[in-house]
Every structure is written in structure tokens, then in C-alpha cells.
Amino acid sequence: MSSRSIAMSEALQAYLLQRGVREAPVLRRLREETATMPMAMMQISPEQGAFMALLVELMAVERYLEVGVFTGYSALWVALALPENGRLTALDISEEWTRIARRYWTEVGVAEKIDLRLGDAVEGMDRLLAEGHWGSYDLAFIDAEKTDYEAYYERAIELVRPGGLIAIDNALQSGRVTDPERHSEAVQAVARLNVRIQGDERVSMVLLPIGDGLMLCRKRR
């Protein structure tokens, strides 16, 4: 038993990846390619990807929304876990990064499951609502521009079905949320959203210390 989450040393992190995750070779190759890039810190960890895939299985997810794709690692974890009739809507602003994602999605035969929409993510979510996708997603994952997190969250509440889940990445901001006023607008925006979610009776919530903090919100109705 433990009253707090364990700190992860380098050795323990290596053990976690060795024994706690089944990362397919294609996922590992994508992760390793992304690790050579200047913005590699934007990629989620393997254990977080495995957790997202497990959520897909547990919830029998058929419709998944991802806000912020980068090189497609998290989307690939989910796409591989989706059933044959599953569909993934992916919103991102970068043609450069998502070109890498498309290459890997095509390689493993999941590209046909993924509707990639390039452009501003808030506008993209508004477009989904205008197209009638209210309450149509089982699971939404938010990992894009931090200063827009509150806007993403409010739109995700509308796009996710009752009983569906919203997962929000980087909710701990490397610990900077404990004193957000000393840090950037992005940190302050995430800290505000954490407070907002804790008081939001529309959802059940928990903030997990996985990766850089993963906020889970289950839409109640």
C-alpha cells in the first residue's frame, strides 16, 4: 500500500517500458523517429499510449476525437485498438508533422479509419458541431495549444456523448501548476482549467500522474 504515487527514476521508467507496455514495433519506430525531432517533447509516453488504447477497449469506443496530433503516435495507439468499424477524427494545424503521421497510419492499414482535418482546432471543433456531431464521440483526447484548453474543453463537452470521456494531456505542466503566476500564459491557462473542471458538476473527474498529468472527465449527462 502507498499513500502517494511513486516517483519514477530512470531505472524504474525503463522497467515500466520493458514490463508494463506492449508497444508494437511500428509504434516504437514512430516514437524513436519523433525523438530525433526538435519538438520531441510534444509526444506522449508509451505507457500513456497504452492507457489510451486500454480505455478504447474498456469503453468499446467506436468514435474518437483527437485535438492535437503531432506525428500521430497517440492516434496510432488508438487506431490500432479501435474496432474495424471505429472512426477517428484528428485535428491539427501542421501539415509537416502530420505528414509523418499519415506515413505510419498508411503503413499499418489504419489510415482509412482516420479523418485528419488541418487547421485551427477551435474552428475545427466548431465545424464538427455545425456538421451535427453533437454527442457523437465516445472519447476525446486534448493535447494542443494550451492557451486554448478551456475552449477545447467546452466544445468537447458538447461533442462527447453522455457517459463518454474527455482526456486532457499536460495537466500538471511539469509541476508548474503549483505556482502558475510565476510562469507562462499556457501554464496559467491549464491551471485555470484544472480548477474549472474540479468544480464542474457536468463531469466526474480525476487527475492522474501519468506522463505530464492526464485529466480524465466523464460526461454525466
MARBA-3410 file (N, C-alpha, C, O; in Angstrom, 1 decimal):
221
0.8,-1.2,0.0,0.0,0.0,0.0,0.9,1.3,0.0,2.0,1.3,0.5 ~ 0.4,2.3,-0.6,1.1,3.6,-0.6,0.1,4.7,-0.6,-1.0,4.6,-1.2 ~ 0.4,5.7,0.1,-0.5,6.9,0.2,-0.2,7.9,-0.9,-0.9,8.9,-0.9 ~ 0.8,7.7,-1.7,1.1,8.7,-2.8,1.7,7.9,-4.0,2.2,6.8,-3.8 ~ 1.6,8.5,-5.1,2.2,7.9,-6.3,3.7,7.9,-6.2,4.4,8.8,-5.7
4.3,6.8,-6.7,5.7,6.6,-6.7,6.4,7.5,-7.7,5.9,7.8,-8.8 ~ 7.6,8.0,-7.3,8.4,8.8,-8.2,9.1,7.9,-9.2,9.5,6.8,-8.8 ~ 9.3,8.3,-10.4,9.9,7.5,-11.4,11.3,7.8,-11.7,11.6,8.9,-12.3 ~ 12.2,7.0,-11.3,13.6,7.1,-11.6,13.8,6.6,-13.0,12.9,6.0,-13.6 ~ 15.0,6.9,-13.6,15.3,6.4,-15.0,15.2,4.9,-15.0,14.7,4.3,-16.0
15.8,4.2,-14.0,15.7,2.8,-14.0,14.3,2.2,-13.9,14.0,1.3,-14.6 ~ 13.5,2.9,-13.1,12.1,2.4,-12.9,11.3,2.7,-14.2,10.4,1.9,-14.6 ~ 11.6,3.8,-14.8,10.9,4.1,-16.1,11.3,3.1,-17.2,10.4,2.7,-17.9 ~ 12.5,2.7,-17.2,13.0,1.7,-18.2,12.3,0.3,-17.9,11.9,-0.4,-18.8 ~ 12.1,0.0,-16.6,11.4,-1.2,-16.2,10.0,-1.2,-16.6,9.4,-2.1,-17.1
9.3,0.0,-16.4,7.9,0.2,-16.8,7.8,-0.1,-18.3,6.8,-0.8,-18.7 ~ 8.7,0.5,-19.1,8.5,0.2,-20.6,8.8,-1.2,-21.0,8.2,-1.7,-21.9 ~ 9.7,-1.9,-20.2,10.1,-3.2,-20.5,9.0,-4.2,-20.1,8.7,-5.2,-20.9 ~ 8.3,-4.0,-19.0,7.4,-5.0,-18.5,5.9,-4.5,-18.4,5.0,-5.3,-18.3 ~ 5.7,-3.2,-18.6,4.3,-2.7,-18.4,3.6,-2.3,-19.6,2.5,-1.8,-19.5
4.2,-2.4,-20.8,3.7,-1.9,-22.0,3.9,-2.8,-23.1,5.0,-3.4,-23.3 ~ 2.9,-3.1,-24.0,3.1,-3.9,-25.2,3.1,-2.9,-26.4,2.0,-2.7,-27.0 ~ 4.2,-2.4,-26.7,4.3,-1.4,-27.8,4.7,-2.1,-29.1,5.8,-2.7,-29.2 ~ 3.8,-2.0,-30.0,4.0,-2.7,-31.3,5.3,-2.1,-32.0,5.6,-0.9,-31.7 ~ 6.0,-2.9,-32.8,7.2,-2.4,-33.5,7.0,-1.1,-34.2,7.8,-0.2,-34.2
5.8,-0.9,-34.9,5.5,0.3,-35.7,5.4,1.5,-34.7,5.8,2.6,-35.1 ~ 4.8,1.3,-33.6,4.7,2.4,-32.6,6.1,2.8,-32.1,6.4,4.0,-31.9 ~ 6.9,1.8,-31.8,8.3,2.1,-31.3,9.1,2.8,-32.4,9.8,3.8,-32.1 ~ 9.0,2.4,-33.6,9.7,3.1,-34.7,9.2,4.6,-34.8,10.0,5.5,-35.0 ~ 7.9,4.8,-34.7,7.4,6.2,-34.8,7.9,7.0,-33.6,8.3,8.1,-33.8
7.9,6.4,-32.4,8.3,7.1,-31.2,9.8,7.5,-31.4,10.2,8.6,-31.0 ~ 10.6,6.5,-31.9,12.0,6.8,-32.0,12.3,7.8,-33.1,13.3,8.6,-32.9 ~ 11.6,7.8,-34.2,11.8,8.8,-35.2,11.4,10.2,-34.6,12.1,11.2,-34.9 ~ 10.3,10.3,-33.9,9.9,11.5,-33.3,10.9,12.1,-32.3,11.1,13.3,-32.2 ~ 11.6,11.1,-31.6,12.5,11.5,-30.6,13.7,12.3,-31.1,14.4,13.0,-30.4
14.0,12.2,-32.4,15.1,12.9,-33.1,14.7,14.3,-33.5,15.6,15.0,-34.0 ~ 13.5,14.7,-33.3,13.0,16.0,-33.8,13.0,17.0,-32.7,13.0,16.7,-31.6 ~ 13.1,18.3,-33.2,13.3,19.4,-32.2,12.1,19.5,-31.2,12.3,19.9,-30.1 ~ 10.9,19.1,-31.6,9.7,19.2,-30.7,9.3,17.9,-30.1,8.1,17.7,-29.8 ~ 10.3,17.0,-29.9,10.0,15.6,-29.5,9.3,15.6,-28.1,8.5,14.6,-27.9
9.4,16.6,-27.3,8.8,16.6,-26.0,7.2,16.7,-26.1,6.5,16.5,-25.1 ~ 6.7,17.0,-27.3,5.3,17.0,-27.5,4.6,15.7,-27.6,3.4,15.5,-27.6 ~ 5.4,14.6,-27.7,4.9,13.3,-27.9,4.6,12.7,-26.5,5.3,12.9,-25.5 ~ 3.5,11.9,-26.4,3.1,11.3,-25.2,4.0,10.1,-25.0,4.7,9.6,-25.9 ~ 4.0,9.6,-23.7,4.8,8.4,-23.4,4.2,7.1,-23.8,3.0,7.1,-24.0
5.0,6.0,-23.9,4.4,4.8,-24.3,3.3,4.3,-23.3,2.3,3.7,-23.7 ~ 3.6,4.5,-22.0,2.6,4.0,-21.1,1.3,4.8,-21.2,0.2,4.2,-20.9 ~ 1.4,6.0,-21.5,0.1,6.8,-21.7,-0.6,6.3,-23.0,-1.8,6.2,-23.0 ~ 0.1,6.0,-24.0,-0.5,5.5,-25.2,-1.2,4.2,-25.0,-2.3,3.9,-25.4 ~ -0.5,3.3,-24.2,-1.1,2.0,-23.8,-2.4,2.2,-23.0,-3.3,1.5,-23.1
-2.3,3.2,-22.1,-3.5,3.5,-21.3,-4.7,4.0,-22.1,-5.8,3.6,-21.9 ~ -4.4,4.8,-23.1,-5.4,5.3,-24.0,-6.0,4.1,-24.8,-7.2,4.1,-25.0 ~ -5.2,3.2,-25.3,-5.7,2.1,-26.0,-6.5,1.2,-25.1,-7.6,0.7,-25.6 ~ -6.2,1.0,-23.9,-7.0,0.2,-22.9,-8.3,0.9,-22.7,-9.3,0.2,-22.6 ~ -8.3,2.2,-22.6,-9.6,2.9,-22.4,-10.5,2.6,-23.6,-11.7,2.4,-23.5
-10.0,2.6,-24.8,-10.7,2.3,-26.0,-11.4,0.9,-25.9,-12.6,0.8,-26.2 ~ -10.6,0.0,-25.4,-11.2,-1.4,-25.3,-12.2,-1.4,-24.2,-13.3,-2.0,-24.3 ~ -11.9,-0.8,-23.0,-12.8,-0.9,-21.9,-14.2,-0.2,-22.2,-15.2,-0.7,-21.8 ~ -14.1,0.9,-22.9,-15.3,1.6,-23.2,-16.0,1.2,-24.5,-17.0,1.8,-24.9 ~ -15.4,0.3,-25.2,-15.9,-0.1,-26.5,-16.1,1.1,-27.5,-17.1,1.3,-28.1
-15.0,1.9,-27.5,-15.0,3.1,-28.3,-15.2,2.8,-29.8,-14.4,2.0,-30.3 ~ -16.1,3.5,-30.4,-16.2,3.5,-31.9,-15.9,4.8,-32.5,-15.5,4.9,-33.7 ~ -16.1,5.9,-31.8,-15.9,7.2,-32.3,-14.9,8.0,-31.4,-15.2,8.2,-30.2 ~ -13.8,8.4,-31.9,-12.7,9.0,-31.1,-12.3,10.3,-31.7,-12.2,10.4,-32.9 ~ -12.2,11.4,-30.9,-11.7,12.7,-31.3,-10.4,13.0,-30.7,-10.2,13.0,-29.5
-9.5,13.4,-31.6,-8.1,13.9,-31.0,-7.9,15.3,-31.5,-7.9,15.6,-32.7 ~ -7.6,16.1,-30.5,-7.3,17.5,-30.7,-5.8,17.7,-30.5,-5.4,17.9,-29.3 ~ -5.0,17.8,-31.6,-3.6,17.9,-31.5,-3.0,16.5,-31.8,-3.0,15.6,-30.9 ~ -2.4,16.4,-33.0,-2.0,15.1,-33.5,-0.5,14.9,-33.4,0.0,13.8,-33.1 ~ 0.3,16.0,-33.7,1.7,16.0,-33.8,2.2,14.9,-34.9,1.7,15.0,-36.0
3.0,14.0,-34.5,3.4,13.0,-35.5,2.6,11.7,-35.5,2.9,10.7,-36.2 ~ 1.5,11.7,-34.7,0.5,10.7,-34.9,0.7,9.5,-33.9,0.0,8.4,-34.1 ~ 1.5,9.6,-32.9,1.8,8.4,-32.0,0.6,8.1,-31.2,0.2,6.9,-31.2 ~ 0.0,9.0,-30.6,-1.2,8.7,-29.8,-2.4,8.2,-30.6,-3.1,7.3,-30.3 ~ -2.6,8.9,-31.8,-3.6,8.4,-32.7,-3.4,7.0,-33.2,-4.4,6.3,-33.4
-2.1,6.6,-33.4,-1.8,5.3,-33.9,-2.2,4.3,-32.8,-2.7,3.2,-33.1 ~ -1.8,4.5,-31.5,-2.2,3.7,-30.4,-3.7,3.4,-30.5,-4.2,2.3,-30.4 ~ -4.5,4.5,-30.6,-5.9,4.4,-30.5,-6.5,3.7,-31.8,-7.3,2.8,-31.7 ~ -6.0,4.1,-33.0,-6.5,3.5,-34.2,-6.3,2.0,-34.2,-7.1,1.2,-34.7 ~ -5.1,1.5,-33.7,-4.9,0.1,-33.6,-5.8,-0.6,-32.6,-6.1,-1.8,-32.8
-6.3,0.1,-31.7,-7.2,-0.5,-30.7,-8.7,-0.4,-31.1,-9.5,-1.2,-30.5 ~ -9.0,0.5,-32.0,-10.4,0.6,-32.4,-10.9,-0.6,-33.1,-10.1,-1.3,-33.8 ~ -12.2,-0.9,-33.0,-12.8,-2.0,-33.8,-12.7,-1.6,-35.3,-12.4,-0.5,-35.7 ~ -13.1,-2.6,-36.1,-13.0,-2.4,-37.6,-13.9,-1.3,-38.0,-13.5,-0.6,-39.0 ~ -15.0,-1.1,-37.4,-15.9,0.0,-37.8,-15.6,1.3,-37.0,-16.4,2.3,-37.2
-14.6,1.3,-36.2,-14.2,2.5,-35.5,-13.7,3.6,-36.4,-13.1,3.4,-37.4 ~ -14.0,4.9,-35.9,-13.5,6.0,-36.7,-12.9,7.1,-35.8,-13.3,7.3,-34.7 ~ -11.8,7.7,-36.3,-11.0,8.6,-35.5,-11.0,10.0,-36.3,-10.6,10.0,-37.4 ~ -11.4,11.0,-35.6,-11.4,12.4,-36.2,-10.2,13.1,-35.5,-10.1,13.2,-34.3 ~ -9.2,13.5,-36.3,-8.0,14.1,-35.8,-7.8,15.6,-36.3,-7.9,15.8,-37.5
-7.6,16.5,-35.4,-7.5,17.9,-35.7,-6.1,18.4,-35.4,-5.6,18.1,-34.3 ~ -5.4,19.0,-36.4,-4.1,19.5,-36.2,-3.9,20.6,-37.1,-4.5,20.7,-38.2 ~ -2.9,21.5,-36.8,-2.6,22.6,-37.7,-1.4,22.4,-38.6,-1.2,23.2,-39.5 ~ -0.6,21.4,-38.4,0.7,21.2,-39.1,0.6,20.2,-40.2,0.4,19.0,-39.9 ~ 0.8,20.6,-41.4,1.0,19.6,-42.5,2.3,18.9,-42.4,2.4,17.7,-42.7
3.3,19.6,-41.9,4.7,19.0,-41.8,4.6,17.8,-40.8,5.1,16.7,-41.1 ~ 4.1,18.0,-39.6,4.1,16.9,-38.6,3.2,15.8,-39.0,3.5,14.6,-38.9 ~ 2.0,16.1,-39.5,1.0,15.1,-39.8,1.4,14.3,-41.0,0.8,13.2,-41.2 ~ 2.3,14.8,-41.8,2.7,14.0,-43.0,3.4,12.7,-42.5,3.3,11.7,-43.1 ~ 4.2,12.9,-41.4,4.8,11.7,-40.7,3.7,10.8,-40.2,3.8,9.6,-40.4
2.7,11.3,-39.6,1.6,10.5,-39.0,1.0,9.7,-40.1,0.7,8.5,-40.0 ~ 0.7,10.4,-41.3,0.0,9.7,-42.4,0.8,8.5,-42.9,0.3,7.5,-43.2 ~ 2.1,8.7,-42.9,3.0,7.6,-43.4,2.9,6.4,-42.6,2.8,5.3,-43.1 ~ 2.9,6.5,-41.3,2.8,5.4,-40.4,1.3,4.8,-40.4,1.2,3.6,-40.3 ~ 0.3,5.7,-40.4,-1.0,5.2,-40.4,-1.3,4.3,-41.7,-1.9,3.3,-41.6
-0.7,4.8,-42.8,-0.9,4.0,-44.1,-0.1,2.7,-44.0,-0.6,1.7,-44.5 ~ 1.0,2.7,-43.4,1.9,1.5,-43.3,1.1,0.4,-42.7,1.2,-0.8,-43.1 ~ 0.4,0.7,-41.6,-0.3,-0.4,-40.9,-1.8,-0.6,-41.2,-2.5,-1.3,-40.6 ~ -2.2,0.2,-42.2,-3.6,0.0,-42.7,-4.7,0.6,-41.9,-5.8,0.1,-41.9 ~ -4.4,1.7,-41.1,-5.5,2.3,-40.3,-5.8,3.7,-40.9,-6.7,4.3,-40.3
-5.2,4.1,-42.0,-5.4,5.5,-42.5,-6.9,5.7,-42.9,-7.4,6.8,-42.7 ~ -7.5,4.6,-43.3,-8.9,4.7,-43.7,-9.9,5.0,-42.6,-11.0,5.4,-42.7 ~ -9.4,4.7,-41.4,-10.2,4.9,-40.2,-10.1,6.4,-39.7,-10.9,6.8,-38.9 ~ -9.2,7.1,-40.2,-8.8,8.4,-39.7,-9.2,9.6,-40.6,-8.8,9.6,-41.8 ~ -10.0,10.5,-40.1,-10.4,11.7,-40.8,-9.5,12.9,-40.2,-9.8,13.4,-39.2
-8.4,13.2,-40.9,-7.5,14.2,-40.5,-7.9,15.5,-41.1,-8.0,15.7,-42.3 ~ -8.1,16.5,-40.2,-8.6,17.8,-40.6,-7.5,18.9,-40.2,-7.3,19.0,-39.0 ~ -6.9,19.5,-41.1,-5.9,20.5,-40.8,-6.5,21.9,-40.7,-7.4,22.3,-41.4 ~ -6.0,22.6,-39.7,-6.5,24.0,-39.5,-6.6,24.3,-38.0,-6.2,23.4,-37.1 ~ -7.0,25.4,-37.6,-7.2,25.8,-36.2,-8.2,24.8,-35.5,-9.2,24.6,-36.0
-7.7,24.3,-34.4,-8.5,23.3,-33.7,-9.9,23.8,-33.2,-10.8,23.1,-33.2 ~ -9.9,25.0,-32.6,-11.2,25.6,-32.1,-12.2,25.7,-33.3,-13.3,25.3,-33.2 ~ -11.7,26.2,-34.4,-12.5,26.3,-35.6,-12.9,24.9,-36.1,-14.1,24.7,-36.5 ~ -12.0,23.9,-36.0,-12.3,22.6,-36.4,-13.4,22.0,-35.6,-14.3,21.2,-36.1 ~ -13.4,22.2,-34.3,-14.4,21.7,-33.4,-15.7,22.4,-33.6,-16.8,21.7,-33.6
-15.7,23.7,-33.9,-16.9,24.4,-34.2,-17.5,23.8,-35.5,-18.8,23.7,-35.6 ~ -16.7,23.4,-36.4,-17.2,22.9,-37.7,-17.8,21.5,-37.4,-18.8,21.2,-38.1 ~ -17.2,20.7,-36.6,-17.8,19.4,-36.2,-19.2,19.6,-35.6,-20.2,18.9,-35.9 ~ -19.4,20.6,-34.8,-20.7,20.9,-34.2,-21.7,21.4,-35.2,-22.8,21.0,-35.2 ~ -21.2,22.2,-36.1,-22.1,22.7,-37.2,-22.5,21.6,-38.1,-23.6,21.6,-38.8
-21.7,20.5,-38.2,-22.0,19.4,-39.1,-22.9,18.4,-38.4,-23.3,17.4,-39.0 ~ -23.3,18.7,-37.1,-24.2,17.9,-36.4,-23.6,16.8,-35.6,-24.3,15.8,-35.2 ~ -22.4,16.9,-35.2,-21.7,15.8,-34.4,-21.9,16.0,-32.9,-21.1,15.5,-32.1 ~ -22.9,16.6,-32.5,-23.2,16.8,-31.0,-23.4,15.4,-30.4,-24.1,14.6,-30.9 ~ -22.7,15.2,-29.3,-22.8,14.0,-28.5,-22.5,12.7,-29.3,-23.1,11.6,-29.0
-21.6,12.8,-30.3,-21.4,11.6,-31.1,-20.1,10.9,-30.8,-19.8,9.8,-31.3 ~ -19.2,11.5,-30.0,-17.9,10.8,-29.7,-17.9,10.1,-28.4,-18.5,10.6,-27.4 ~ -17.3,9.0,-28.3,-17.2,8.2,-27.1,-16.0,8.7,-26.2,-16.1,8.7,-25.0 ~ -15.0,9.1,-26.9,-13.7,9.5,-26.2,-13.1,10.7,-27.0,-13.0,10.6,-28.2 ~ -12.7,11.7,-26.2,-11.9,12.8,-26.8,-10.6,13.0,-26.1,-10.6,12.9,-24.9
-9.5,13.3,-26.8,-8.2,13.5,-26.2,-7.7,14.9,-26.7,-7.7,15.1,-27.9 ~ -7.4,15.7,-25.7,-7.0,17.1,-26.0,-5.5,17.2,-25.6,-5.1,17.0,-24.5 ~ -4.7,17.6,-26.6,-3.3,17.8,-26.5,-2.8,18.8,-27.5,-2.0,18.4,-28.4 ~ -3.3,20.0,-27.5,-2.9,21.0,-28.5,-2.5,22.3,-27.7,-2.0,22.3,-26.6 ~ -2.8,23.4,-28.3,-2.4,24.7,-27.8,-3.0,25.0,-26.4,-4.2,25.0,-26.2
-2.1,25.1,-25.4,-2.6,25.2,-24.0,-3.4,26.4,-23.7,-4.3,26.3,-22.9 ~ -3.1,27.5,-24.3,-3.9,28.7,-24.1,-5.4,28.6,-24.6,-6.2,29.4,-24.2 ~ -5.6,27.6,-25.4,-7.0,27.3,-25.9,-7.7,26.2,-25.2,-8.7,25.7,-25.6 ~ -7.1,25.6,-24.1,-7.6,24.5,-23.5,-9.0,24.6,-23.0,-9.8,23.7,-23.1 ~ -9.4,25.8,-22.4,-10.7,26.0,-22.0,-11.7,26.0,-23.1,-12.8,25.4,-23.0
-11.3,26.5,-24.3,-12.2,26.5,-25.5,-12.4,25.1,-26.0,-13.5,24.6,-26.3 ~ -11.3,24.3,-26.0,-11.4,22.9,-26.4,-12.3,22.1,-25.5,-13.1,21.3,-25.9 ~ -12.1,22.3,-24.2,-12.9,21.6,-23.2,-14.4,21.8,-23.4,-15.2,20.9,-23.4 ~ -14.8,23.1,-23.5,-16.2,23.4,-23.6,-16.8,22.8,-24.9,-17.9,22.3,-24.9 ~ -16.0,22.7,-26.0,-16.5,22.1,-27.2,-16.6,20.6,-27.1,-17.4,19.9,-27.6
-15.6,20.1,-26.4,-15.5,18.6,-26.2,-16.7,18.2,-25.4,-17.3,17.1,-25.6 ~ -17.2,19.0,-24.4,-18.3,18.6,-23.6,-19.6,18.5,-24.5,-20.4,17.6,-24.3 ~ -19.6,19.3,-25.6,-20.8,19.2,-26.5,-20.6,18.0,-27.5,-21.6,17.4,-27.9 ~ -19.4,17.7,-27.8,-19.1,16.7,-28.8,-19.2,15.3,-28.3,-19.4,14.3,-29.0 ~ -18.9,15.1,-27.0,-18.8,13.8,-26.4,-20.2,13.4,-25.9,-21.0,14.2,-25.4
-20.5,12.1,-26.0,-21.9,11.6,-25.6,-21.9,11.6,-24.1,-20.9,11.5,-23.4 ~ -23.1,11.5,-23.5,-23.3,11.3,-22.1,-22.7,9.9,-21.7,-22.9,8.9,-22.4 ~ -21.8,9.9,-20.7,-21.1,8.7,-20.3,-19.8,8.6,-21.0,-19.0,7.7,-20.7 ~ -19.5,9.5,-22.0,-18.2,9.5,-22.7,-17.1,10.2,-21.9,-17.4,10.7,-20.8 ~ -15.9,10.1,-22.4,-14.8,10.6,-21.6,-14.0,11.6,-22.4,-13.8,11.5,-23.6
-13.5,12.6,-21.6,-12.6,13.6,-22.2,-11.3,13.4,-21.4,-11.2,13.5,-20.2 ~ -10.2,13.2,-22.1,-8.8,13.1,-21.6,-8.0,14.3,-22.0,-7.9,14.6,-23.2 ~ -7.4,15.0,-21.0,-6.7,16.3,-21.3,-5.3,16.1,-20.8,-5.0,15.8,-19.7 ~ -4.4,16.2,-21.8,-2.9,16.0,-21.5,-2.2,17.2,-20.9,-2.8,18.3,-21.0 ~ -1.1,17.0,-20.3,-0.2,18.0,-19.8,-0.9,18.8,-18.7,-0.7,20.1,-18.6
-1.7,18.2,-17.9,-2.5,18.9,-16.8,-1.6,19.3,-15.6,-2.1,20.0,-14.8 ~ -0.4,18.8,-15.6,0.5,19.1,-14.5,1.6,20.1,-14.9,2.2,20.7,-14.0 ~ 1.8,20.3,-16.2,2.8,21.2,-16.7,4.1,21.1,-16.0,4.7,22.1,-15.6 ~ 4.6,19.9,-15.9,5.9,19.7,-15.3,6.0,20.2,-13.9,7.1,20.6,-13.4 ~ 4.9,20.3,-13.2,4.8,20.8,-11.8,4.6,22.3,-11.7,4.4,22.7,-10.6
4.6,23.0,-12.8,4.4,24.4,-12.7,3.1,24.9,-12.3,2.9,26.1,-11.9 ~ 2.1,24.0,-12.4,0.7,24.4,-12.0,0.6,24.7,-10.5,-0.4,25.3,-10.0 ~ 1.6,24.3,-9.7,1.6,24.6,-8.3,1.8,26.1,-8.0,1.5,26.6,-6.9 ~ 2.4,26.8,-8.9,2.6,28.2,-8.8,2.5,28.9,-10.2,3.5,29.4,-10.7 ~ 1.3,28.8,-10.8,1.2,29.2,-12.2,1.5,30.7,-12.4,1.9,31.0,-13.5
1.3,31.6,-11.4,1.5,33.0,-11.7,3.0,33.3,-12.0,3.3,34.4,-12.6 ~ 3.9,32.4,-11.7,5.3,32.7,-12.0,5.7,32.2,-13.4,6.8,32.4,-13.8 ~ 4.7,31.6,-14.1,5.1,31.0,-15.3,4.2,31.6,-16.5,3.6,32.6,-16.3 ~ 4.2,30.9,-17.6,3.7,31.4,-18.9,2.1,31.4,-18.8,1.5,30.9,-18.0 ~ 1.6,32.1,-19.9,0.1,32.1,-20.1,-0.4,30.7,-20.3,-1.5,30.3,-19.8
0.4,29.8,-20.9,0.0,28.4,-21.1,-0.2,27.7,-19.8,-1.2,27.0,-19.6 ~ 0.8,27.8,-18.9,0.7,27.2,-17.6,-0.5,27.8,-16.8,-1.3,27.0,-16.2 ~ -0.7,29.1,-16.9,-1.9,29.7,-16.2,-3.2,29.2,-16.8,-4.1,28.9,-16.0 ~ -3.2,29.0,-18.1,-4.5,28.5,-18.7,-4.8,27.1,-18.3,-6.0,26.8,-18.0 ~ -3.8,26.2,-18.2,-4.0,24.9,-17.7,-4.4,24.8,-16.3,-5.3,24.1,-15.9
-3.8,25.6,-15.4,-4.2,25.7,-14.0,-5.6,26.2,-13.9,-6.3,25.6,-13.0 ~ -6.0,27.2,-14.6,-7.4,27.6,-14.6,-8.4,26.5,-15.0,-9.4,26.4,-14.3 ~ -8.0,25.8,-16.0,-8.9,24.7,-16.4,-9.0,23.6,-15.4,-10.1,23.1,-15.2 ~ -7.9,23.3,-14.7,-8.0,22.3,-13.7,-9.0,22.7,-12.6,-9.7,21.9,-12.1 ~ -8.9,24.0,-12.2,-9.8,24.5,-11.2,-11.3,24.4,-11.7,-12.2,24.0,-11.0
-11.4,24.8,-12.9,-12.8,24.8,-13.5,-13.4,23.4,-13.6,-14.5,23.2,-13.2 ~ -12.6,22.4,-14.0,-13.1,21.1,-14.1,-13.4,20.5,-12.7,-14.4,19.8,-12.6 ~ -12.6,20.8,-11.7,-12.9,20.3,-10.4,-14.3,20.8,-9.9,-14.9,20.0,-9.1 ~ -14.7,21.9,-10.3,-16.0,22.5,-9.8,-17.1,22.2,-10.8,-18.2,22.7,-10.6 ~ -16.8,21.5,-11.9,-17.8,21.4,-13.0,-18.7,20.1,-12.7,-18.2,19.0,-12.9
-19.9,20.3,-12.3,-20.8,19.2,-12.0,-21.3,18.5,-13.2,-22.0,17.5,-13.1 ~ -21.0,18.9,-14.4,-21.3,18.2,-15.6,-20.5,16.9,-15.8,-20.9,16.0,-16.5 ~ -19.4,16.8,-15.0,-18.5,15.7,-15.2,-18.1,15.1,-13.9,-18.1,15.8,-12.9 ~ -17.7,13.8,-13.9,-16.9,13.2,-12.9,-15.5,13.3,-13.3,-15.2,13.3,-14.5 ~ -14.5,13.5,-12.4,-13.2,13.8,-12.8,-12.1,13.2,-11.9,-12.4,13.0,-10.7
-10.9,13.0,-12.5,-9.8,12.6,-11.7,-8.5,13.1,-12.5,-8.5,12.9,-13.7 ~ -7.5,13.6,-11.8,-6.3,14.0,-12.4,-5.2,12.9,-12.1,-4.9,12.8,-10.9 ~ -4.7,12.2,-13.1,-3.8,11.1,-12.9,-2.3,11.6,-13.1,-2.1,12.3,-14.1 ~ -1.4,11.1,-12.3,0.0,11.5,-12.6,0.7,10.6,-13.6,1.7,9.9,-13.3 ~ 0.1,10.5,-14.7,0.7,9.7,-15.8,1.2,10.7,-16.9,0.6,11.7,-17.2
2.5,10.5,-17.4,3.1,11.4,-18.3,3.2,12.7,-17.6,3.8,12.8,-16.5 ~ 2.8,13.8,-18.2,2.8,15.1,-17.6,1.5,15.5,-17.0,1.1,16.7,-16.9 ~ 0.7,14.5,-16.5,-0.6,14.7,-15.9,-1.7,14.5,-16.9,-1.7,15.2,-17.9 ~ -2.6,13.6,-16.6,-3.7,13.3,-17.5,-5.0,13.6,-16.8,-5.3,12.8,-15.8 ~ -5.8,14.6,-17.1,-7.1,14.9,-16.5,-8.1,14.1,-17.3,-8.3,14.2,-18.5
-8.9,13.3,-16.5,-10.0,12.5,-17.1,-11.3,13.0,-16.6,-11.5,13.3,-15.4 ~ -12.2,13.3,-17.6,-13.5,13.8,-17.2,-14.6,13.0,-17.9,-14.7,12.9,-19.1 ~ -15.5,12.4,-17.1,-16.6,11.6,-17.7,-17.8,12.5,-17.7,-18.3,13.0,-16.7 ~ -18.4,12.6,-18.9,-19.6,13.5,-19.0,-20.8,12.8,-18.4,-21.1,11.6,-18.8 ~ -21.4,13.4,-17.4,-22.5,12.8,-16.7,-23.8,12.7,-17.5,-24.5,11.7,-17.4
-24.1,13.7,-18.2,-25.4,13.7,-18.9,-25.4,14.6,-20.1,-26.4,14.8,-20.8
END
